[in-house]
Amino acid sequence: AGFDLSAIFPAGAYNKHAKIAERKELHIEAPNDNTLAMVVANTAALWEPFIRHIKSSSEGAELLASDDPLDDYTRAIFKRLLDLVAPD
């Protein structure tokens, strides 16, 4: 899917970081400090899978019609991932 950078870390450590601690709106909601959180990012490696998805998937036309195709692509990819690892 092109998201080639990631890191896992304890949510509590993030929330207590000096630059985050006082900014409650940036805190990660978690049941305890040891709950793992993950940040996912991308490099230019994102573009090839994104363009391939736009051209070849049934969602491609919908994505191109949206106000932010890349945001919608990202949401769709992560929804599928979450459905796989944490189904309702």
Summary of the structure (lengths in Angstrom):
residues: 88
radius of gyration: 16.2
end to end distance: 22.9
largest distance: 45.5
contacts: 187
relative contact order: 0.16
helix: 51%
strand: 14%
